[in-house]
Amino acid sequence: MRTPLIIVALSLSAAAACAPSSPTLAQSDGGRACFFVQEVDSFASSDDRRVYVRTGRSEVFELTTMGCSNVDWSHQIGIAPRGGGSSVCSSMDAELIVPGLPGGRATCPVTGVRRLTDTEVAALPERDRP
């Protein structure tokens, strides 16, 4: 588990991308599970393509990228919501911000988002469990 986690909320406007069904979890019209960026507690990653984040409700989401340099070595990441919302429901909703060289950072578009089942979380290798 890696902490601290920096949550980058570029815009926390009232217009969320998903309509909330509870204070911490939102459901989109298609029934997909969503999460609010400010609810992310920790993250883990062992490669440059997948990042696992844990929310305040102990839900784990897999965020996939096309490749994000240093995310597997980073102790901090940011999740920047796109489109004026504060929730992440699909790949169009966020990008990762990863510290790079001194004073620099990488911005990586998220290409996929999915909530893992308890069985999938239990099957993750230790290094990938947030």
Solvent accessible surface area in square Angstrom, and as a share of the most:
residue,aa,sasa,rsa
1,M,161,0.72
2,R,55,0.20
3,T,78,0.45
4,P,83,0.52
5,L,27,0.13
6,I,78,0.40
7,I,49,0.25
8,V,32,0.19
9,A,37,0.29
10,L,120,0.59
11,S,42,0.27
12,L,105,0.52
13,S,54,0.35
14,A,111,0.86
15,A,75,0.58
16,A,41,0.32
17,A,59,0.46
18,C,6,0.03
19,A,75,0.58
20,P,85,0.54
21,S,77,0.50
22,S,31,0.20
23,P,122,0.77
24,T,29,0.17
25,L,20,0.10
26,A,0,0.00
27,Q,64,0.29
28,S,18,0.12
29,D,160,0.83
30,G,68,0.66
31,G,51,0.49
32,R,122,0.45
33,A,21,0.16
34,C,0,0.00
35,F,1,0.00
36,F,17,0.07
37,V,0,0.00
38,Q,102,0.46
39,E,39,0.18
40,V,10,0.06
41,D,80,0.41
42,S,2,0.01
43,F,0,0.00
44,A,2,0.01
45,S,0,0.00
46,S,43,0.27
47,D,41,0.21
48,D,59,0.30
49,R,123,0.45
50,R,97,0.35
51,V,0,0.00
52,Y,11,0.04
53,V,0,0.00
54,R,57,0.21
55,T,2,0.01
56,G,48,0.46
57,R,127,0.46
58,S,76,0.49
59,E,28,0.13
60,V,1,0.01
61,F,0,0.00
62,E,19,0.08
63,L,0,0.00
64,T,38,0.22
65,T,8,0.05
66,M,150,0.67
67,G,34,0.33
68,C,1,0.01
69,S,74,0.48
70,N,70,0.36
71,V,0,0.00
72,D,33,0.17
73,W,199,0.70
74,S,12,0.08
75,H,127,0.57
76,Q,60,0.27
77,I,2,0.01
78,G,1,0.01
79,I,0,0.00
80,A,1,0.00
81,P,6,0.04
82,R,80,0.29
83,G,85,0.82
84,G,26,0.25
85,G,1,0.01
86,S,13,0.08
87,S,1,0.01
88,V,0,0.00
89,C,5,0.03
90,S,27,0.18
91,S,28,0.18
92,M,142,0.63
93,D,18,0.09
94,A,0,0.00
95,E,38,0.17
96,L,0,0.00
97,I,16,0.08
98,V,0,0.00
99,P,58,0.37
100,G,35,0.33
101,L,148,0.74
102,P,139,0.87
103,G,95,0.92
104,G,34,0.33
105,R,163,0.60
106,A,29,0.23
107,T,70,0.41
108,C,7,0.04
109,P,77,0.48
110,V,4,0.02
111,T,65,0.38
112,G,21,0.20
113,V,28,0.16
114,R,111,0.41
115,R,103,0.38
116,L,9,0.04
117,T,76,0.44
118,D,125,0.65
119,T,107,0.62
120,E,61,0.27
121,V,24,0.14
122,A,71,0.55
123,A,82,0.64
124,L,20,0.10
125,P,57,0.36
126,E,135,0.61
127,R,162,0.59
128,D,11,0.06
129,R,86,0.31
130,P,6,0.04
